[in-house]
Amino acid sequence: MYVLAFELTCRLSGIQSLKDKRRLVKSIIQRCQRNYGVSAAEIAHLDDHHFMSLGFALVSNTYSKTRNRLLQLKEEVEMTYPIEIVACDWYEGV
């Protein structure tokens, strides 16, 4: 069993309020859960509408499939939403 997770820290553009940010975060989390079957949550910068940190985790029996799936998720989020990724920290466990 492999457990992989990453924390995505992003700078937000075009977001004027916490309400806008929360709408964006909710959209990202729901889309990723639906399309990739990951666990996801906002984990930092909760009261700052300029930044967000999201955590994503996935458990699988194959390391390479799990890592590739999370990399696809990261690329989709970066291409779909008005964000700039400033950090991506990976966590792995067996």
Buried (B, 14 or more C-beta within 10 A) or exposed (E): EBEBBBBBBBBBEEBEEEEEBBEBBEEBBEBBEEEBEBEBEBBEBEEEBEBBBBBBBBBBEEEEEBBEBBEEBBEBBBEEBEBEEEEBEEEEEE
